[in-house]
């Protein structure tokens, strides 16, 4: 099972990315499961908020490399339609949505955390973009959600150089809203979601909508560009280099 869920007594839904042996990759199946759970949470009045976390000491190591092979452009675009629905659901969810990040949040895992309006991170959390390492542009709305947190100039550099951002630096630059001791991210995230759920819902929705206004444009852009990149020779080389644990040899084709 790619995700598991649990309910708290306070009406919070905890969604766990649950493939710890592979550091919880966010493949197409996981995205579909997550979308279904968020749609349910939105419609269910008994759900007051949502916490998203990962099993086994990591949030998510990113997209499932085994799920990124060459496909028809139509098939790729259909998958990106799911990504668009998922990310817009996350950034505009009418109820609190809090990410609890322990360990790695890399690539698509980083983007998934950024789609949550609130991020609680362990001091040992590690964030990295890493998309260009496999010949791709950032997706899952990251071209909008990262600069919204850290500013355009800093975001551009982080997306290009793929350096690792440790928990304390992530908080200092605005990626993480709150820092906690290792192993405490889920507990703090649940408490944060519970507190946010007590606030007036209508003003919250208008504020969330305002800050989500640029995300749709980023998703439209990536849905146009990324399918072609996924079928490129450089992306194939990036996947092969990842599997072989070597540096890729990109040729711009």
C-alpha positions in Angstrom: 0.0 0.0 0.0 1.5 3.4 -1.0 -0.3 5.4 1.7 -2.0 4.6 5.0 -4.4 6.8 7.0 -5.5 7.2 10.6 -7.9 9.4 12.5 -7.3 11.2 15.7 -9.9 11.8 18.4 -9.9 15.5 17.5 -11.0 14.8 13.9 -7.6 15.1 12.2 -6.7 12.8 9.3 -3.1 11.6 9.3 -1.9 10.5 5.8 1.3 8.5 5.8 3.4 7.9 2.7 4.1 4.3 3.4 6.9 2.6 1.4 9.8 3.1 3.9 12.1 0.6 2.3 12.3 3.0 -0.7 12.0 6.2 1.4 8.4 6.7 0.3 8.6 7.5 -3.4 5.7 9.6 -4.8 4.7 7.6 -7.9 1.5 7.8 -9.9 -0.3 5.3 -7.6 0.6 7.3 -4.5 -0.5 10.5 -6.1 -3.9 9.0 -7.0 -4.3 7.6 -3.5 -3.4 10.9 -2.0 -5.8 12.8 -4.2 -8.6 10.5 -3.2 -7.9 10.9 0.5 -7.8 14.7 0.2 -11.0 14.8 -1.7 -12.6 12.7 1.0 -11.2 15.0 3.7 -12.6 18.1 1.9 -16.1 16.6 1.7 -16.2 15.0 5.2 -17.4 17.5 7.8 -15.9 15.3 10.5 -12.4 15.9 9.2 -11.1 19.1 10.7 -7.6 19.0 9.3 -5.0 16.9 7.6 -1.4 16.0 8.5 0.9 14.5 5.8 4.0 12.5 6.8 6.2 9.7 5.8 7.0 6.3 7.3 10.4 5.0 8.4 12.1 8.2 9.4 11.8 10.0 6.0 9.2 12.1 4.4 9.8 11.2 0.7 12.8 10.7 -1.5 10.8 12.0 -4.5 9.3 10.7 -7.6 9.4 7.0 -8.3 12.2 6.5 -10.8 10.8 3.1 -11.8 7.6 4.9 -12.8 9.2 7.6 -15.1 9.9 5.6 -18.3 9.2 6.8 -21.8 5.4 7.1 -22.6 3.3 8.7 -25.3 2.9 12.5 -24.8 -0.8 11.9 -24.2 -0.1 9.4 -21.4 2.4 11.8 -19.8 -0.1 14.7 -20.0 -2.8 12.6 -18.5 -0.5 11.9 -15.5 0.3 15.5 -15.2 -3.5 16.2 -15.1 -3.5 14.1 -11.9 -0.6 16.0 -10.5 -2.4 19.3 -11.3 -5.5 18.1 -9.5 -3.5 16.9 -6.5 -1.4 20.0 -6.0 -4.3 22.5 -6.5 -6.3 20.4 -4.0 -3.4 20.7 -1.5 -2.7 24.4 -1.9 -6.4 25.3 -1.7 -7.7 22.8 0.8 -10.3 24.5 3.0 -9.0 22.7 6.1 -5.5 22.9 7.7 -2.9 20.8 5.8 0.4 20.4 7.7 3.5 18.5 6.5 5.5 16.6 9.1 9.0 16.2 7.7 11.6 13.8 9.1 14.7 12.9 7.1 14.7 13.4 3.4 12.3 15.5 1.4 13.9 15.3 -2.1 12.6 16.1 -5.5 8.9 15.4 -5.7 9.0 14.8 -1.9 10.2 18.4 -1.4 7.6 19.6 -3.9 4.9 17.7 -2.0 5.9 19.3 1.3 5.9 22.7 -0.3 2.3 22.2 -1.5 1.3 22.1 2.2 0.6 25.5 3.6 2.4 24.6 6.9 5.6 22.6 7.2 7.0 21.2 10.5 10.5 19.9 10.1 12.9 17.9 12.2 16.3 19.5 12.9 17.7 16.5 10.9 15.3 17.0 7.9 17.0 17.5 4.6 15.5 19.2 1.6 16.8 19.2 -2.0 15.3 19.9 -5.4 17.3 17.4 -7.4 15.1 17.5 -10.6 17.8 18.7 -12.9 20.0 15.8 -11.8 17.8 13.5 -13.8 17.2 15.9 -16.7 13.9 17.4 -15.7 12.4 20.7 -14.5 10.9 20.9 -11.1 7.2 19.9 -11.1 4.3 19.4 -8.7 4.0 23.2 -8.6 7.5 23.8 -7.2 8.3 26.6 -9.6 5.7 28.6 -7.7 5.7 27.2 -4.2 9.4 27.4 -3.5 9.8 31.1 -4.5 6.7 31.9 -2.5 8.6 30.7 0.6 12.2 31.8 -0.1 12.0 34.5 -2.9 12.7 34.2 -6.6 16.5 34.6 -6.6 17.1 32.1 -3.9 14.6 29.6 -5.3 16.2 29.8 -8.7 19.6 29.0 -7.3 18.3 26.1 -5.2 16.5 24.6 -8.2 19.7 24.9 -10.3 22.4 23.7 -7.9 20.3 21.1 -6.0 22.2 21.6 -2.8 20.9 20.0 0.4 19.3 22.3 2.9 19.4 21.0 6.5 16.6 21.6 8.9 17.9 24.7 10.7 18.7 26.5 7.4 15.4 25.4 6.0 13.7 27.2 8.9 16.0 30.3 8.6 15.1 30.7 4.9 11.4 30.1 5.3 11.0 26.5 3.9 10.0 25.2 7.3 7.6 27.0 9.6 8.6 25.3 12.8 11.7 23.2 13.7 11.5 20.4 16.2 13.7 17.6 17.7 14.1 14.4 15.6 11.1 12.1 16.0 8.8 14.9 17.1 7.6 16.3 13.7 4.3 14.3 13.6 3.4 15.2 17.1 4.0 18.9 16.5 2.2 18.8 13.2 -0.9 17.3 14.8 -0.9 19.9 17.5 -0.5 22.7 14.8 -3.3 21.3 12.7 -5.5 21.1 15.7 -4.8 24.7 16.6 -5.4 25.9 13.1 -8.7 24.0 12.9 -10.0 26.2 15.7 -9.7 29.4 13.6 -12.5 30.9 11.5 -12.7 28.9 8.3 -13.9 31.6 5.9 -11.0 34.1 6.2 -8.6 31.1 6.2 -10.0 30.0 2.8 -9.6 33.4 1.2 -6.1 33.8 2.5 -5.1 30.3 1.2 -6.7 31.1 -2.2 -4.7 34.3 -2.5 -1.4 32.7 -1.8 -2.2 29.8 -4.2 -2.9 32.1 -7.1 0.4 31.5 -9.0 0.5 27.7 -8.6 -2.0 27.0 -11.4 0.3 28.8 -13.9 3.3 26.8 -12.8 1.3 23.5 -13.1 0.2 24.5 -16.6 3.8 25.2 -17.6 5.2 21.9 -16.3 2.4 20.0 -18.0 3.5 21.5 -21.3 7.3 21.1 -20.8 7.9 18.0 -18.6 6.3 15.3 -20.9 8.8 16.1 -23.6 11.7 16.2 -21.1 10.6 12.8 -19.7 11.0 11.3 -23.2 14.4 13.0 -23.8 17.7 11.2 -24.1 19.0 13.3 -21.2 16.2 12.1 -18.9 16.9 8.5 -19.9 20.6 9.1 -19.1 19.6 10.6 -15.8 17.5 7.6 -14.8 20.3 5.2 -15.8 22.8 7.2 -13.8 20.6 7.2 -10.8 20.2 3.4 -11.0 23.9 2.9 -11.6 24.9 5.4 -8.8 27.1 7.4 -11.1 27.3 10.9 -12.5 25.1 11.5 -15.5 26.5 12.5 -18.9 24.0 14.9 -20.4 24.2 16.0 -24.0 21.3 18.4 -24.3 19.1 16.1 -26.3 
